[in-house]
Amino acid sequence: MKKVKSYADDWDEYVWRFSEYAKNEPTNVGRTDLKYPGDEWGTPEEWTAYANTFLKPFLPDDLSGIAVEIGPGSGKYTLEVVDKVKRMICFEVSKEFMRVAKDRLSQYIAQGKVEFELLKLWNCNEILKGLKSRNLLGEVHLFFSVDSMIHVELHTLIAYFVNAAISLRLGGYIAMGVASCTNEKGFRRLLYETPWCYGGMRPSHQFYFLSKDIVHFVTQQLGFEIVLFEENRDINFVAKKVKEVSIEAFEVDWEAKLKVIERQTGELEERLTELEADRAARLEVIYKLSEKLQACEANNSARLEVIHELGQRLDASELNSAARLKTIHELGVKLDASEANSAARLEVILDLSRRLQVCEADLVARLEIIDRQRHELGAMKASRSWRLTAPLRWLHIQWHNFSGKFFKVE
């Protein structure tokens, strides 16, 4: 089963999908008479037999009876007893089941014999409150529920028992069916449900198991005496109200407490309204900031486009720069080669310069010798003895030249 929001919502969902759920009931094989949700639980003959045993015998024969039913579902047991009562008040937790039941019992609603009230499950006295508003407290002849209390946990079930004890007249009857695990069929049902109810992960359709000891003890404590008891898979019983009992927990002034809760609820609603107004103002600020952010994003987009264009230009510039760097590198290589060649030439020039300096030094020395000889020659020319000896020197030179030719010594 699918777990929905709440106990009531689970049963609403059951109504929407009852044709699917009905297939799980073994008694429904081959049936074509399933018109209303809940009809899959038993057959018309079984419903009549139950009503004839546990319901109708405990209503006045003069048709003046007042009956209260909890969890009528689609109203099949309501139909079984409606002709034997003066008035019936039906309390239901599911809006969808109540809608179906109202449609099924529309003629009795129109006659004023049947009334429906939705249980909200937030006040354990809500049934008493509904009956009090109709002046029926202490006037009810039969307080009953069939096929519903097997799905109700013990705290809620006890609340219904107490409501029955307070609303019934002395001599009135409570008739109910509850789940039991102290018999073979009930125990098998408990084992069957365990895998999908383990850990609390369950729908509202699960069984809540009691035992006959619990039923006997609780009914006795509330002033009842069991007059009919039957246990098969479930326990079905009828108990007679034989005395009034004081139930302290249910004598609390719940109306006053509810007024306090309502006042607190009103204050919370006012606070919620203020918070919603504050939230609306904040949302307005957020909306304006969002608009500004969108404008910034648009501006940012334009800037990104410009940056992208600049990036493309930079890429082109970098490509151009790479080409230029390559050219510069090539020029550098050539310059290195040229510098190496220039160094070699400078070395040659330096060597020639050194040689020239040597030549110049030798030339200077020779010039000095020539100059000195010139001075000596001038002096000799001016000298008288030179003149007197000139013929002799001439003859000496001639002889030297002559002898050099013919008397050459190796």
C-alpha positions in Angstrom: 0.0 0.0 0.0 1.1 3.5 -0.7 1.7 5.8 2.3 0.3 9.2 1.7 0.1 12.3 4.0 -2.2 11.2 6.8 -4.6 8.5 8.0 -7.5 10.2 6.3 -5.6 10.8 3.1 -4.7 7.2 3.0 -8.3 6.2 2.9 -9.1 8.9 0.3 -6.4 7.3 -1.8 -8.0 3.9 -1.2 -11.2 5.2 -2.7 -9.5 6.5 -5.8 -7.8 3.1 -6.4 -10.3 0.7 -4.8 -10.7 -1.3 -8.1 -7.0 -2.1 -7.9 -7.0 -2.9 -4.2 -10.2 -5.0 -4.5 -8.3 -7.5 -6.6 -6.2 -8.4 -3.5 -9.3 -9.8 -1.7 -9.7 -13.6 -2.3 -13.5 -13.3 -1.9 -13.7 -11.1 -5.0 -12.7 -13.6 -7.6 -15.3 -13.5 -10.4 -17.4 -10.8 -8.8 -19.1 -8.2 -10.9 -21.2 -6.5 -8.3 -18.4 -4.2 -6.8 -19.9 -0.8 -7.3 -18.8 1.0 -4.2 -15.4 1.1 -2.4 -15.5 -1.3 0.6 -18.0 -3.7 -1.1 -14.9 -5.9 -1.7 -14.9 -6.8 2.0 -17.4 -9.6 2.2 -20.7 -10.2 0.4 -24.2 -8.8 0.7 -25.3 -12.1 2.4 -22.5 -11.7 4.9 -23.3 -8.1 5.6 -26.9 -9.0 6.3 -26.0 -11.9 8.5 -23.7 -9.7 10.6 -26.3 -7.0 11.0 -29.0 -9.5 12.0 -26.6 -10.9 14.6 -24.7 -8.0 16.0 -26.7 -4.8 15.2 -30.5 -5.1 14.7 -31.3 -7.1 17.8 -29.9 -4.3 20.0 -32.2 -1.6 18.6 -35.7 -0.8 19.8 -38.4 -2.7 18.0 -40.6 0.4 17.8 -38.1 2.1 15.4 -37.3 4.9 17.8 -33.7 4.0 18.1 -30.8 6.4 17.9 -27.6 4.9 16.4 -24.1 6.2 16.0 -21.7 4.7 13.5 -18.0 5.3 13.3 -16.2 4.6 10.0 -19.2 3.8 7.8 -17.1 3.7 4.7 -19.4 3.6 1.7 -22.4 2.9 4.0 -23.2 -0.8 3.4 -23.8 -1.5 7.1 -25.7 1.8 7.4 -28.1 0.5 4.8 -28.6 -2.7 6.8 -29.9 -0.9 9.9 -31.3 2.4 8.6 -34.8 1.0 8.4 -34.8 0.1 12.1 -33.8 3.5 13.5 -35.2 6.9 13.9 -32.0 8.7 13.5 -28.3 7.8 12.6 -25.2 10.0 13.0 -22.2 8.7 11.0 -18.7 9.9 11.8 -16.1 9.4 9.1 -12.4 10.3 8.7 -12.3 10.1 4.9 -13.8 12.8 2.8 -13.9 10.5 -0.2 -15.6 7.7 1.6 -18.1 10.1 3.0 -18.8 11.5 -0.5 -19.5 8.0 -1.7 -21.7 7.1 1.3 -23.7 10.3 1.0 -24.5 9.4 -2.6 -25.4 5.9 -1.7 -27.7 7.1 1.2 -29.0 10.2 -0.4 -32.7 9.3 0.1 -32.2 8.8 3.8 -30.2 12.0 4.1 -33.1 13.8 2.4 -35.6 12.2 4.9 -33.4 13.5 7.8 -32.7 10.0 9.1 -29.0 9.9 8.3 -26.4 12.6 9.0 -22.7 12.7 8.4 -19.9 14.5 10.2 -16.2 14.5 9.3 -13.8 13.4 12.0 -10.6 15.7 12.1 -8.8 13.5 14.6 -7.4 16.4 16.6 -9.8 16.2 19.6 -10.6 12.9 21.3 -13.9 14.4 22.4 -15.0 15.5 18.9 -17.7 12.8 18.7 -19.1 13.9 22.0 -19.1 17.5 20.8 -21.0 16.5 17.7 -23.6 14.6 19.7 -23.9 17.3 22.3 -24.7 19.9 19.5 -27.6 17.6 18.5 -28.8 17.1 22.1 -28.1 13.3 21.9 -25.6 12.8 24.8 -27.0 10.0 26.9 -29.7 9.2 24.4 -28.0 6.8 22.0 -29.3 3.2 21.8 -26.5 1.6 19.6 -22.9 2.8 19.1 -21.3 0.6 16.5 -18.5 0.2 14.0 -17.8 -2.7 11.6 -14.6 -3.4 9.6 -13.1 -0.1 10.7 -11.7 -0.5 14.2 -9.3 -3.3 13.0 -7.3 -0.4 11.4 -7.3 1.9 14.5 -4.5 2.0 17.0 -5.3 1.5 20.7 -5.3 5.1 21.9 -7.8 6.2 19.3 -9.8 3.0 19.8 -10.1 3.7 23.6 -11.3 7.2 22.8 -14.1 5.7 20.8 -14.9 3.3 23.6 -15.1 6.2 26.1 -17.2 8.3 23.7 -19.6 5.3 23.5 -19.7 5.0 27.3 -20.6 8.7 27.7 -23.0 9.0 24.8 -25.0 5.8 25.4 -28.0 5.7 27.7 -28.0 3.1 30.4 -29.0 -0.2 28.8 -27.6 1.0 25.5 -25.1 -1.2 23.5 -21.7 -0.9 21.9 -21.0 -3.3 19.0 -17.6 -3.4 17.4 -15.1 -5.6 15.5 -11.4 -5.4 16.4 -8.4 -7.3 15.2 -7.0 -10.2 17.3 -3.7 -12.1 17.1 -4.5 -14.7 19.7 -6.1 -17.1 17.2 -4.6 -19.0 14.2 -6.0 -16.8 11.5 -5.3 -13.5 13.3 -1.7 -14.6 14.0 -1.2 -15.5 10.3 -2.4 -12.0 9.4 0.1 -10.5 11.8 2.9 -12.5 10.2 1.6 -11.5 6.7 1.7 -7.8 7.6 5.1 -7.8 9.3 7.4 -7.3 6.2 5.5 -4.2 5.0 4.7 -2.7 8.4 8.2 -3.2 9.9 9.8 0.0 11.2 6.6 2.0 11.1 6.7 2.3 7.3 3.1 1.3 6.7 -0.2 2.6 5.3 -3.3 3.2 7.4 -4.7 0.0 6.1 -2.7 -2.2 8.5 -4.3 -4.1 11.3 -3.9 -3.1 15.0 -4.1 -6.3 17.0 -5.8 -6.8 20.5 -6.8 -9.9 22.4 -10.0 -11.0 24.1 -8.5 -10.3 27.5 -7.9 -6.6 26.5 -11.5 -6.3 25.2 -13.0 -7.8 28.3 -10.9 -5.7 30.7 -11.4 -2.4 28.8 -15.2 -2.7 28.4 -15.6 -3.7 32.1 -13.6 -0.7 33.2 -15.8 1.6 31.2 -19.1 0.2 32.7 -20.0 -2.4 30.1 -20.9 -6.0 30.3 -20.3 -8.2 27.3 -23.4 -9.9 26.1 -22.2 -11.4 22.8 -18.6 -12.4 21.9 -17.3 -14.1 18.8 -13.7 -14.7 17.7 -12.8 -16.0 14.3 -9.9 -14.1 12.7 -11.3 -10.9 14.3 -13.2 -10.3 17.5 -16.8 -9.2 17.2 -18.6 -8.3 20.4 -21.6 -6.5 21.8 -21.5 -5.0 25.3 -24.3 -3.5 27.3 -23.8 -0.3 29.3 -24.7 -1.3 32.9 -23.4 1.6 34.9 -22.1 5.2 34.6 -18.4 5.6 35.3 -16.3 8.7 35.9 -13.5 9.1 33.3 -11.2 11.8 34.6 -9.3 12.3 31.4 -12.5 13.0 29.5 -13.9 15.4 32.1 -11.3 18.0 31.3 -12.8 21.2 30.0 -11.6 20.6 26.5 -13.7 23.4 25.2 -11.7 25.9 27.2 -8.5 24.3 26.1 -9.6 24.5 22.5 -10.4 28.2 22.9 -6.9 28.7 24.1 -5.6 26.7 21.2 -7.8 28.7 18.8 -6.5 32.0 20.3 -2.9 30.8 20.0 -3.7 29.7 16.4 -5.1 33.2 15.7 -1.9 34.8 17.0 0.2 32.4 14.9 -1.9 33.2 11.9 -1.3 36.9 12.5 2.4 36.3 12.9 2.3 34.2 9.7 0.6 37.1 7.9 3.3 39.5 9.0 6.0 37.0 8.0 4.3 36.6 4.6 4.2 40.4 4.1 7.9 40.6 5.1 8.6 37.7 2.7 6.8 39.6 0.0 8.9 42.7 0.7 12.1 40.6 0.6 11.0 39.0 -2.6 10.5 42.5 -4.1 14.0 43.4 -3.1 15.3 40.1 -4.5 13.4 40.8 -7.8 15.0 44.3 -8.1 18.4 42.8 -7.3 17.7 40.2 -9.9 17.0 42.9 -12.5 20.2 44.7 -11.6 22.1 41.4 -11.8 20.6 40.8 -15.3 21.7 44.3 -16.4 25.2 43.6 -14.9 25.3 40.3 -16.7 24.3 41.9 -20.0 27.1 44.6 -19.5 29.4 41.8 -18.5 28.6 40.0 -21.7 29.4 43.1 -23.7 32.7 43.4 -21.9 33.5 39.8 -22.5 32.8 40.3 -26.2 35.2 43.3 -26.2 37.8 41.2 -24.3 37.3 38.4 -26.8 37.9 40.7 -29.7 41.0 42.2 -28.0 42.2 38.6 -27.4 41.8 37.9 -31.1 43.8 41.0 -31.9 46.4 40.0 -29.3 46.7 36.6 -30.9 47.2 38.2 -34.3 49.8 40.6 -32.7 51.5 37.7 -31.1 51.7 35.9 -34.4 53.2 39.1 -36.0 55.6 39.4 -33.1 56.7 35.8 -33.5 57.5 36.6 -37.2 59.4 39.7 -36.1 61.3 37.8 -33.5 62.3 35.2 -36.0 63.6 37.9 -38.3 65.5 39.5 -35.4 66.9 36.1 -34.5 68.1 35.6 -38.1 69.6 39.1 -38.1 71.3 38.3 -34.8 72.8 35.2 -36.3 74.1 37.2 -39.3 75.4 39.9 -36.9 77.2 37.2 -34.9 78.8 35.9 -38.1 79.7 39.5 -39.1 81.2 40.3 -35.7 83.3 37.1 -35.9 84.5 38.2 -39.4 85.2 41.7 -38.2 87.2 40.3 -35.3 89.4 38.3 -37.8 89.9 41.4 -39.9 90.8 43.5 -36.9 93.4 40.9 -36.0 94.9 41.2 -39.5 94.8 45.0 -39.3 96.4 44.8 -35.8 99.2 42.6 -37.1 99.8 44.9 -40.1 99.8 47.9 -37.7 102.5 46.2 -35.6 104.5 45.6 -38.7 104.1 49.1 -39.9 105.3 50.4 -36.5 108.4 48.2 -36.9 109.0 49.5 -40.4 108.4 53.1 -39.2 110.9 52.6 -36.4 113.5 51.1 -38.8 112.8 54.0 -41.3 113.3 56.5 -38.5 116.5 54.9 -37.5 117.8 54.9 -41.1 116.7 58.4 -41.6 118.7 59.3 -38.5 121.7 57.6 -39.9 121.3 59.3 -43.3 120.9 62.6 -41.6 124.0 62.1 -39.5 126.0 61.0 -42.6 124.6 64.1 -44.4 126.0 66.3 -41.6 129.2 64.5 -41.7 129.5 64.8 -45.4 128.7 68.5 -45.2 131.4 68.9 -42.6 133.9 67.1 -44.7 133.1 69.2 -47.7 133.8 72.2 -45.7 137.1 70.8 -44.5 140.3 71.7 -46.4 142.0 68.4 -45.8 139.1 66.8 -47.5 139.6 68.6 -50.5 143.4 67.8 -50.6 142.8 64.1 -50.1 139.9 63.9 -52.5 142.0 62.7 -55.4 143.5 60.0 -53.3 140.1 58.8 -52.1 138.8 58.7 -55.6 141.8 56.6 -56.6 141.2 54.3 -53.6 137.6 53.8 -54.6 138.5 53.1 -58.1 141.0 50.6 -57.1 138.7 49.0 -54.7 136.1 48.6 -57.5 138.7 47.3 -59.9 140.2 44.8 -57.5 136.7 43.6 -56.6 136.0 42.5 -60.1 139.3 40.8 -60.9 140.5 39.6 -57.5 137.3 38.5 -55.9 137.9 36.4 -52.9 135.4 33.5 -52.1 
